Amino acid sequence: MHFSSIENYISDAYLDHLEPEMEPKKGQRVAIIGSGPAGITISVLLARRGYDVTGAPLALAAY
């Protein structure tokens, strides 16, 4: 068994039971550059805090 299939199973099982608590919308937008672990994490955290999150995942690669 591959380690990645264990990780995928755990992630899928967790997301099936996830019920995030969302704060009211703040009316402010935030842009996240990059789609690595840090970019994804901060996107989720900011969205839960009421920010409208958008991103440019390949912005640095294009530079």
C-alpha positions as CSV (number, residue, x, y, z in Angstrom):
1,M,0.0,0.0,0.0
2,H,1.3,3.4,-0.9
3,F,1.6,6.1,1.7
4,S,-0.2,8.6,-0.6
5,S,-3.3,6.4,-0.7
6,I,-3.4,6.5,3.1
7,E,-3.0,10.3,3.1
8,N,-5.8,10.6,0.4
9,Y,-8.2,8.4,2.4
10,I,-7.6,10.4,5.6
11,S,-8.1,13.7,3.8
12,D,-11.3,12.6,2.1
13,A,-12.7,11.1,5.3
14,Y,-11.9,14.3,7.2
15,L,-13.4,16.6,4.5
16,D,-16.6,14.5,4.5
17,H,-17.2,15.3,8.2
18,L,-15.9,18.9,8.2
19,E,-18.4,21.6,9.1
20,P,-16.3,24.8,9.3
21,E,-17.6,27.7,11.4
22,M,-17.8,30.8,9.1
23,E,-17.7,34.3,10.4
24,P,-19.9,37.0,8.7
25,K,-18.5,38.4,5.5
26,K,-16.3,41.4,6.0
27,G,-16.6,42.8,2.5
28,Q,-12.8,42.8,2.0
29,R,-10.9,40.8,-0.6
30,V,-7.6,39.1,-0.2
31,A,-5.3,37.7,-2.9
32,I,-3.1,34.7,-2.2
33,I,-0.2,34.1,-4.5
34,G,0.9,30.5,-4.7
35,S,-1.0,27.2,-4.2
36,G,1.4,25.4,-2.0
37,P,0.6,24.2,1.5
38,A,1.0,27.6,3.0
39,G,-1.2,29.4,0.4
40,I,-3.9,26.8,0.7
41,T,-3.8,26.9,4.5
42,I,-4.0,30.7,4.8
43,S,-6.8,30.8,2.1
44,V,-8.9,28.5,4.2
45,L,-8.2,30.4,7.4
46,L,-9.0,33.8,5.9
47,A,-12.2,32.5,4.2
48,R,-13.4,31.1,7.6
49,R,-12.8,34.6,9.1
50,G,-15.1,36.2,6.5
51,Y,-12.7,37.5,3.8
52,D,-13.3,37.0,0.1
53,V,-10.2,35.0,-1.0
54,T,-9.0,34.9,-4.5
55,G,-5.7,33.6,-5.8
56,A,-3.0,33.6,-8.5
57,P,-1.5,30.1,-8.2
58,L,1.0,30.4,-11.0
59,A,1.9,34.1,-10.6
60,L,5.5,33.4,-9.5
61,A,6.0,30.6,-12.1
62,A,5.0,33.1,-14.8
63,Y,7.6,35.6,-13.6
